[in-house]
Amino acid sequence: MHPPLVELGNSGLKLSKLGFGTYDFGVKSNHITPEQGGQILAGAFELGINFWDTSDDYGSQAHVASALRHVPRGEVVVSTKTSARSAAAAARSLDRSLKELGTDYVDIFFLHYVEWGWVDGCRNVVKDLADVKASGRARATGLSTHSVKVAQEASTMEGVDVVLAVCSNAKRAVLQALPENVPLEDGSMDEMLEAVHRIHRAGKGTVAMKVLGTGAPVLVKDYRSSIASVSRLRFVDALLVGMKDLEQVRKNIAAIAA
């Protein structure tokens, strides 16, 4: 049983509905070496997960590099992120990431954690990242955000091919009781879902994150429902879920299938 392959908006990328978030690989207390992380990612690839996400601040790019030595590069969609706030700094960050990842290009390059106070700057920077696409160092560019207001603006931003946004479709009462575990900078989850729908209608790729919150116990305990509820949303192309081992991979694939 493999997760379905989906098209990511109009980006030209085709990836697994379930993506592998590698943040946990970079947490030192987990004691997951790059070699171990690479084996887990390669195993996930065999199970149908060809979408791997990292960032220049996760400490997991070496784990992705290890995995890329075991699978065909052209069959994997790799995304990374930068917190740089200028096009020049972002390009330098991308070059460092490419070196650490051991690859000539990433499939998606995100401006990381875009807050409402920087929305105008983001609009200019992501437009200027056209150069990294023209050079072939990134196939698509976009932004990640916890802000409803940023997501609302993203649908009209030039250069934004993909948006990674906090997205949960759990029961409303549960979300209202977990503001610290489903972190939105502003607005409500209903408004975020509406904004993601608008982004999707604009032809941009949409990827959900924080599907299980930041480890919210009630969402994790009922992870099948939490994951399945987002995977059913027609305007969400793919989901990124943090995973630590192949047992979690198999469980989450089953949740997608549900």
N, C-alpha and C positions, 0 to 999 in steps of 0.2 A: 504494500500500500504506500503510494507516494503522494505528496501534496500536488495539486494541479499546477501547471505552468500557466502564467498569466502575462498579458502585455501590460507594460508600465506606461500608461497614458500614450502619448505620441512620441515617446523617447526612442522607440525602436528596440528597447530592451525587453527580453522575455525571461522571466524568472519564476522561481517557485513561490507560490502563495505564502508559504511560511518561510521567513528569513531567520537566519541565525545571528542573534546579537552577541557579540563577543566581549562585552564590557566585563563580565565576570572572570574572563581569562586573565584580565589585567590586574585584578584585585590580588595583592600579594598574599593575603591570608589563605587563598584557595590553593596555593602551591601547584598550580598547573603550569608546567614548563611549556615553552614554545613547541617542543617536540610532541608533548602529550596533547596540547591544544590542536596541533596540526593533524594528529591522528584522529581526534574527535571530529574535526571539520571534514576530513576526508571520508570518515565513516558516514557523516551526515549527508555528504554528496552522494554516496552510494544509496542512501535512503531517499534521494530525490530533492535534497535541499541544495540549490545552487546559488543562493543569495546569502552573502556573508557581509556583515556590517562591522566596521571598526571606526576608530577615530585617532587623531594624532595625540590625544591625551588619555586614551584608555590603557595604554601599555600592552595592547594585544595585537599590534600590527606584525610583530615577529611571529606570533602564532599563525596568523593568516599566511605569512610568507612561507612558513613551514608546510602548511597544507597545500599551497600552490605548487610545491615541488612534487606532489603526488597525484594531481588531477590536471586535465587539460585546461590551460588558462582560458581559452576561448569559450569554455562551457560553464564558467563561473561568473556571476555578477558580484563584483566587489565594490562596496561603498566605503568611503572614509569621510572625515569631517575636519574642519578647522575652526578655531575660535578667532582667527585673524579678522581684523576689521578694516583692511584695505586690500585692494586687488593684488598689489605687489606682495604684501605679506602673505596673502592666501596662496599665491603662486609659489612662493618660497616654501611654505608649509607643504604644499602638494609635492614639490620636488623631494623634500625630505621623506615624506610618506612613501613615495614611489621607491625610493632607495631602501627604506626599511621593509617594504612589502616585497621587494625583489621582482617588480613588474614594471613595464614601460607605461602602463596606463591604469586608471581606475575607471570603472563603469559609471559611478556616480560620485560627485564631489559636492559635499554639503557645506554651506556656511552654518556653523553649529550654534544652537541655542540662541536664536535671534529673538531679542526682546523688543517690545513695542517702542521703547525709547530710541532704538537704533533702526527703525524700519526704513527711514529715508536713506540712511547710509547703506543699508543692505540692498536697497533697490539699485543704487549706483554700482556697488561692488559686484553684485551678481551679474549685472549687465556687462561689466568690464571683464568678467571671467570668460567671455567669448573667446579670448585668446587661448585659454588652456584647452578649449574644445577644438579650436582651429589647429592647434599643435598636435592633437591626438592624445594628450595626456589625460583627458577626461572625456568620456562619451556623453555625459549629461551633467548638468549642474543644478543645484537647488538649495533649499534651506531646511533646517529643522527648527521647530518652535513649540513652546508651551502656551503661546499667546493666541487667543481667539482673534484679536484684532490684527495680528500679523498674518494669520491664516486667511482672514478676509481680504487683506491686501494682496496676498501672494497670487491669487488667481489672475491678476492683471500685470504681474511683474515680468518684464522682459528678461530672458535668461534663466528663469526658473522653470526647469523641466520636470522636477520632482519635488514634492513637499513631504517631509516627515513630521508628523504631528501627534501629540498626545491624543489618544482615541480609545474610548471604552464605551461599550454598549451594554454594560451591566445595568441592573435595575436601578432606576433613578434614586430610590430611597437609599440604596447601598452607596451610590456615589456621593450623595449629599452628606452621608455620615463619614466619608473618608477624604475630606479636602486635603489633608496632608499626604495622603497616599496616592491620590490621583492628581498630580500637581499641575494646575492650570495657573498661568500668570494672571489671567483676567477672564471674565465671562463664564459661561456655564458649559457643561458637556454637550447639551443640546445645541447650543450656538456653535460649538466647535464642529459637531457633526454636520451642521448646515454649511459651515465654511468649507469643510473638506468636500462636501457634495458639490459646492460651487467650483472648487479647484478642479475636481474631476470633470465637470461639464466643460471646463475651459480646455480640456485635452491634456492636462498635466498629470503626471503620475502621482498617485497618493499612497503613502505608506503609513501604517498605524504603528505607534510605539506606546509604551506604558500600558499595554493591553491588560496586564496584571497589576497595574499601578506600580508603585515602588516597593513591590513585595507585600501589598496589602493582604493580610491573612485571609479575609473573606473571599477575595478574588482568586488568590492562589488555591485555597481549599476547593473552590468550585471552578478550577482552571478550565475544565472542559467547556462549561457554559460560558465562561468569560471569553475564551478564545473563539468558540463557535459563534458567539453573538456578533463579534466584529467581522469574522470571515463571511458572514451572511450579508454584510452591507455591500450592495452592488457598487457603491462609489469608493470603496476602499480596495485598491488593487492588491496590496500585500500587507503582511503583518511582520513586524520584527519582535521576536521574543528572546530574551536572554536565556541561554541554556548552558549547562556545565558538563553534560555527559550524554551518551547516546540513549540512555533510558529516558531522559527528559525529551530528547528528540522524538523518540517513538511515541511517547504519550501525547506530545503536542501535535504530531502528524495525525494521530487518531482523533484528536479534538477538532482539527480542521476538517477531517473527513466526516465528522458528525454533523 
